[in-house]
Amino acid sequence: MSISPIQYRIRPANPTAHRFEVSCTVATPDPAGQRFALPAWIPGSYLIREFARHVVAIRAEAAGKTVRLDKIDKHTWQAAPLKANQALTVICEVYAWDLSVRGAHLDQTHAFFNGTSVFLRVIGKESSPCLVDIQPPDGKMFKDWRVATALERAIGDKGCARLHGFGLYRAENYDELIDHPVEMGTFALTAFDACGIPHEVAITGRHDCDMERLTADLKRVCEWQIRFFGEPAPMRRYVFLVTAVGEGYGGLEHRASTALLCSRNDLPHPGMKGLPESYRTFLGLCSHEYFHTWNVKRIKPGAFVPYDLDRENYTTQLWAFEGITSYYDDLALLRSGVIALQDWLELTAKTVTNVHRSPGRLRQSLAESSFDAWSKFYRPDENTPNAVVSYYAKGALAALALDLALRQESRNEISLDDVMRVLWTRFGQTGTGTGDDDIRHVAEELSGLNLKRFFAEAIHGTRDLPLKKLLAPFGIGLEWEKAKAPSLGVKTSAEGSEVKLATVYDGGPAQQAGLSAGDVLIAVDGLRVTPAALDKQLARRHPGDNLAVHAFRRDELMEFTVRLDPPLADTAKLIVGKADNAMRKDWLGR
């Protein structure tokens, strides 16, 4: 017996008011009263976001009559029981003004949404197939709008004959439905094939992107990653949905697409020479989200199989799914030939520097950081650098360390590459979630090594990773450069002409003197502090000097005496030794 699909319809009903109208029709609702819920979070972004708070109106109807709809908690509604064989439709208005990769955004220039923000889950029918009628807004000004999404078109729907046309789309179940973001508007569009798989890039916003350059670079990266895990790729087609703005950065992975936010100047422009840092960063973001097609969308922790969209899904493994991905995102750029070895060394050194400058690395382990993502990593404050370590950045360094250790002990016979491929076949292709020790077990199985101590120290401990020692056999040296000025022990932010303390580091001179995050520096030794002047003032001082610092805390002027520390040796630099190091060539190809 065939299962009746859940039928959705979405329309940008009022673009200037930023409101979508979304309906959900259930052919056979629960006789006891059908329940509906909107997800509390979106997979890939580990924070409870309460998407239901954007529902501004909701109602239910059946056979042309109103049906009582009661809200029973913050994101769940229950309809009154219906007579047999009556279909139930719930219609809601959703406010969409979140210009990010996580939510929904609508105005007269474009429409973007993630399914978690707009599509109600029919409780008890999550495995039912779904049909989605994507409709354009009314009005002549929207006549040129089209659709970009990796959702499959519904078979036999004449209104959806064009690949980017409005009309009917389908998903096998609710989980698939919410894993395909949608862009509507007059976006720029380009396409390329990677290992026979059609790929598209849709760019929304004002830009002057050299689409030919972009697709050529992305093709190399995508083909390298597909071949890394092994053909065929796990998706039939793939879409990069890019929103270009003045200032912005972010990405969110999906099973056959990614939503990206970038500064328009990050995109390559016609006639651009070389590989500017901003474009290199954008390519790294694309590479990162594309690698997630395998690592986290299909190879995933057991806590995510299946996702519980009503509450936090705790796991200690985010270091692997974000950290390992962060290791391979730039490595893919290097191995595919998009960036040079020196570029990769600079990128990796920057990661080492960022981790080293965070005192939180000595307080929180990667496993703890993964578990606490819901309450700490995604809710940063002024003390976060002192208390939290990034499972992205240190996770990438842990992946680097594991790769180097495996390669060195096996003389490059076994590497993290092999571990990832086994994880793909054993877990990703079977839909089985990984347990806390499965990555270690696979690495031990392949290498014959006992890695308990490595994982205890690197993943569950807080010691610095022995990167200098691990890199040496591969002909790469790790050196630390000193700052030019004595240390105040703070991170500052400029607000106009003011210098504000964003973070006061644990144990540093500023903290010992009593300064706090949020204080606004006014003067040092009687001279006015400005963003341009502070570094120059510190450069003229010596370690051990006492500074008279005046600062505002709220509206109160306070005076402090700060004794300067020696310049910090906290900037990492990676240097290539022998040009013909065989171990390095096997690893990096250079």
N, C-alpha and C positions, 0 to 999 in steps of 0.2 A: 504494500500500500504506500503510495507516494505521500510525502509530508508536504502540507501546504506551506508555501514560503511566507515569511514575514515580509510585508510590503511597506517600504518607506518612501516618503516623498520629501524632498528638500528644495526650498526656493528662497532666494534672497528677496524677502518680501518688502523690506524697507531699507535699502542700502544707506541712505543718509542718516537713518536712526540706528544703523548697525544691527538689524534684526533679521534672523532667518525664521522662516516658518517651516516646521518639521512635523510630519505626521507618521504614525506607525499603526498599521492595520494588522490585526490578528484574526485569522479566519476561524480558529477554534480556541477561544480564550478559556482559561481555567474556570470551570463551573462554580468554584467557590469564590471567584473574584480574582481577576487577573492582576498580577503585580508587575510593575515596571520600575526600572532603576537606571539612573545615569551613573557612569563610573566615577569613582572618587579620585582616580589618578590615571595617568596614561603610561603604559609600559615604555620603559626607556628613560623615564624621568621620575626619580624615586622620591616623590613628595606628594602628600595628600593635597589635592588642589580644589576639591569640592566643585566640580563643574556644574552641579545642579544649582549653584548660587546664581548662575547666569540665565536660568529659566525665569522669564518675566511673566509668563501666562501659560496656563495649561488647562485643557479640558478633554472630555471624552464623550463619544457619541456612538450610537448603534441604531441602525435602521432609521436614520434621520432624527433620532431623539437624543436628548442629553442624558448621559449616564453619570451618576455620582462618582467622583474621583477623590479619594482621601489621601492626604500625605501622611505617611506613617513613620517616616524618619527623614533625615536631612536630604536624602537623595532617592527615596522610594515612594511610589504611589500605588494605591490599590483601587481598582474599579469595582463597582457593585456587581454582584452576580447577574448573568444574563440568561435569557431563555436559550434552549438548545438551538444550534445551527445559526446563531447570530454572530456576525463579525463585529469586532470592537475596534474603534479607531481612537487614538489619542493624538491630539494636535497641541503642539507647544510652540511658543515664541522664544527664541534663544538670542540673547544679547551677545554680540561678537565684536569685541574691540581689543583683543589681545594679539598684538603684532609680535608673535613669537612662533616657534616651531611646535609648541605644545598645545595651543588652543584653537581659537577661531577668530577670524578677522574679516570684516565686511565694510566696504564703503562704495562710493560710486566708481572707484577705479578698479577694484577687483574683489574677489571673494575667496577665502581660504578656510578650510575646516579640517580638523581631525574628527573621526567618528566618535571618539570618546566625549567630545564636547556637545554633540548634537543628536546622536542616535540612542534612543532609549533601549535598554536591554529588556527583553520579554522574559521574565524570570520563569525558569522551567523549560524554556524553548530555545536555549542558547545554541543548540546544535542544529536547529532548523535552518534551511537555506533562506537567503535574504535577497530581495529585489529592491533596488533603489532607483527611483525616478528623480534624476537631477535636472532641475528646471532653471531656465534663465530668469533674471528679473524682468519685470514689465517695463516697456519704454523703448523708444527708438535709439536712445543713447547707448543701449546695451546690445544692439543688433550684431555687433562684431565680436561679442564674447564667445569664447569656446571653453572646453574643459580639458584639463590635464590630470590624469590619475592612472594608477596601475590597476585599478579595478577592471574586471573583465566585463565586456558588453554582454547584455542579455541576448541569448540566441533568438533570432527571429523578430527582434524589435526594429522595425523600419525607421523609427525616429532616432535610432542610435546607430545608423549605418556608418556615419563618419566616425573615425577613430577618436576625434576630439569634439564630437557633437554632444548636445544635450540629449537626454532620453534615459533609457532603462539600462542599469548595470546590475551585476549580480555578485553574490558572495556565497561561499559554501556554508557559512555559519556566522554567528555574531563576532567571534574572535577575528575572522578574516575581514569582516565588514569594517571593523574599527582600525584595521591595520593598513588602510589605504587612504592617506590624506588626499584631498581634492583641491585643485586650484581652478578658479574661473576668472576669465578676463581676456585681455588682449595681449597676453604674454608673448615674448619672443620664444621661438621654438627651433631646436635643431636636433638632429638624430645621428646615431652611429651604431654599428654592430660591434659586439665584442664576443668573440668565439661563437658567432652565429646567433647571438641573442640581441634583439632590438633594444636599444637604449635611447632615451630621450632626455633632453635638458630643456626645461621651461623656465624662463627668467622673467619675473614680474618686477616692475619698478623701472625707473629711468636709469639707463646705462648705455655704455658704448662698447659692449663686450665684443671681442674678436671671437666669434663663435667657432670659426674654423680652428683657431689655436686651442681653444678650450676643449673641443671635442677630440682633437688629436691627442692631447695630453691625457684626457680621461679614458680614452680608448686603451692606451698603453697600460694605465693603472688597472682598469677593470679586467683586461685580458690576463694580466699577471695574476690577479687574485683568483680568477676562475680557474686558471691552470694550477695555481698553488693548491687548491683544494681538490681539483680534478673535475674534468668535464663529465657530463653536462652541468651547467649552472642550475641551481635549484629554482630559478624563476623563468617564466616564459618571456617576460619583458621587464624592463626596469626604467624608472623615471626619477630624475633629479629635479625636485621642485625647489627653485631658488627664488628667494625674495631679496632684491637689492635695495638697500636703504643708505642713508648718509653715514650712519655709524651703527654697526650691529654685528653680532657673531653668534652662531649657534647651529646645532644640527640635531635631528632626531631620526633614528633608524626605523625602518619598516621592512616587511618581508620582501617587498619588490619595489621599494622606492625609498627616498629620503626627503625630508623637509629641511631646507637650509636657509639660514639668514646670514647675509654678508653685507659688508660695506661695498658700495658700487665700485669704489676704487680698488677693491681686492680682485676684481675681474680683469682679465687681460684686455688691453685695448689695441686697436689696429696700429701696427708699426712698433709695438713694444719690443724692446731688445732685452735679451737675457731672461732672468727669472727673479723679479723683485720679491722681497720678503713677504709683502702682502699677498701676492698671488701664490707664492709657495705655501703660505698658511691656508689659503682657501683650498688648494689642491689637497693638503693634508687633511682638512675637514672632510672633503669628499671621499678621500681614501678611507678615513676612519669610519664613516657611516656605511660605506659600501662593504667593508670587512665585517660589519655587524650582520650583513645578510646571512653569514654563516655563524659567527660567534656572538650569540645572545638571541638572535631571532630563531635559530634552529638548534645550535648547541646552547643549552640554557640550564641554569641551576634548577634542581628539583623543586625548589620553592616556587618556581614560575610555571610549573606543569600541573594543572593549568594555572593561569593568572587568577587571583582573587581580586576583583576590581572594586570591592567594597572597603578594603582595608589594606594596611601595610603588608607586604610580602617580604619577610625578613630572610636574608641570606648573608653568609660570610664570604661569598664568592665574587662579589662585584669587582674585586681587584683583578680577577682573571678575565672577566668579560669586558671590562673597560680598560684595565691595565694592559692586558695582552694585546687588545685591539689598538691601544695607543702606541705600543711598541711597533706593531706591524704597519700602522698607517704611514709613518715616514719611511720605514724600511721598504714598503711597497713602491714608494716614489723613487727610492734609490735603485732597487733591483729592476724596476721597469725602465730605468734610464731617463726618468723625467727630471731628477735632480742629480747633482754630482756628489761625490764622496764628501767634499768639503762642506757642502750644504747639510748633509746628514750629520756630520760631526758637530756642526754648529747647533743644529736642532737638538741633538742628544745632550750636548753640553748645557744648553739652556734648561732642559728638563732636570738635569743633575743640579744645576744652580738653584732652581726654584724649590726643589725638595729640600736642599741643604739649608736654605734660608727660612724654612718653616720649623720653628722649635717644636711644633706639634708632632713631628716625626719621631721624637724621643718619648712621647707620651702615649701615642695611639698606634696600634698595630694595623696592618692592612686588613686583617680579618675584622677587627673592631670597626675600622672606618667603613667597611662594606656594610656591616650590620647596622651601624648608626647613620647610614646615609639619610634615612627618613627624618631624623631629628637634628642632625648636625651638618652634614655636608651640603645639603640643599637649603639650609637655613643659616648661612654664614653671618657672623657678626664681627665686631672689632677684635674679639679674642680668638677667633677661629685659627689664625696662624699659630697661636700658642698651644692650641689644644687638639687640633685635627690634622691628619695627614691625608693628602689626596690619593684616593685609590686609582685615579687616572695616572697621575704623574709618578708616584712611587710604585704603583702597579706596573707601569711601563718599565721602570728600572728593575723591578723584581723579575719581570719577563726577560729583560736583557741579561740579568745575572744567571737565570736558569738556563737560557740558551747557551751562554758562554760556558757554564759549568758542564753541561751535557756535551758540548762540542769538544771541550778540552779533555775530558775524561775518556771520551770515545774516539779521540783523534778525528773529529768531524764526521764520524760514521752515523751518529745520532744527534738530533738537534730538536729544538722546540718546533721546528717545521713538522717533523715526524709526529710529535705529540699532537699537534693540532689536526693533522690528517686522520689520526686514529680517533680522536675525539669526534671528528666529523662523521666518520663511518659508524662508530659505535653508539654515539649519542645523537648527533644531529640528524642523521638519516633515519633513525628509529623513533625519534620523538621522546626518548628517555632522558629525564633530567639528570644532571650530574650531582653526585653527592659531594660532601665537603672534602673527601680524600681521593676522589676519582682522578683528578689531574695528576696528583702525586703518584698514584698507583700506575697510571699509564706511563708516566715518565720513568718510573722504576722498572716497569716491565720491559720497556724498549731498551733501556740503557744497562740494566743489570746492576744499577747503583742503589745504595740505600740513601734516600733523600729526606729522611725524617728530620735530620738536623737542619738541613737547608730550609725546609718549609717552616720548621719551628722558629728559626731566626728571621727569615725573610718575610714570612706571611703572618706569623703569630707573635713575633718579637718586635722590638723597637730599636735594635742596633742599626747603625748605618751599614749599607750593603758594601762588601769588599770589591767595589768596581775597579779600583786601580789594579789590584792583584789579578782580577779576572780578565781585564783588558790586555794586560802586558803580553801574554803569549800570542796575541793576535796583532802585535805590532802597533798598538795604540796606547799612548801615554795619557794619563789624567793628571793635570796640574791645576793648582789653585792660585788665582791672581788676587792680590790685595787691592782694597779700595784705595782711592787717592787721599781720602780725608779720614780723620779719626771718627769713631762711631758714636752716634747719639743713641742708637738702639731703637729706632722708630721707623715707621713707614708713614710718609706724609701724603696728603692730597691737596691739590690747589683748588681753592674756591674763589675765583676772581683773583684779587690781589692778596688773599689770605692764605696762610699755610696752616692746615689742620692736621692733627695727629690722627691718622687712620688706625694705626696699630702701634702699641707700645710693647716691645718684645720682652719676654720674661727674662729677668736678671740683667737687663741692659741698663746703661747709665740713666736714661730718662725715667724708667720705672723706679729705680733706686732713689731717684731724686723726688719722686712723687708725682710726676707728670702722668696723665691718663689719656686714653683714646678720647677724641672729641675736643680736647683742648686746642685753642687757636693761638699759635705763637705770635707774639706781638713784637718782641725785641730780644736780641742777644747782645749782652754787654752794652746795653744802651743804644744799639743800632737797630733800626726797623728791619723786621724780617719780611721778605717777599719770596715767592717761589724761585726767582732767579738768584736771589742774594744768599739764601741759606747755605747752599753747597760751597759758595765762595767763602763765606764766613768760616765754615768748618775747616776748609782746606788751609786756612791761615793759622789754625790752632794745632796743638800737639797733644799726644796722649798724656793724660794726667792733668791737663788744664781744667780749671774750674770756670764754668760759664754762668753768668747771671742771666737767667731766662725769665722773661715776663710773658704770661699767657692768660687768656680769658678762659675760665671754666664757667659755662653758661654766661651770666652777665657780671661775674666777679673777677676782678683782676688779681692774679696770684703771682708770687715770685718764687723761683726755684734756683738751687745751685746744682749744676750738673757737672760731674767729673767725667771727662771724655775717656772712652776706651781706645786702645790701639785700633788702627784700620783693620777691618775684617778681611780675611782671606776666604771669600765666599763666592767667588766667580769661577766656575769650572771651565776648563779649556781642554779639548781633546786634540792630541797631536799624533799624526801618523809617523811611525818610525821607518823601518825598512819598507821600501816600495814593493818588494817582491815577496811579502809574507804570504805563504801558501794558506795558512789557517784563515787569514783575513779574506783572501780571495774566495775561498770556499764558502765563507760566511756572507760576505757583502758583495762578492763579484767584482771587487775593485782592489 
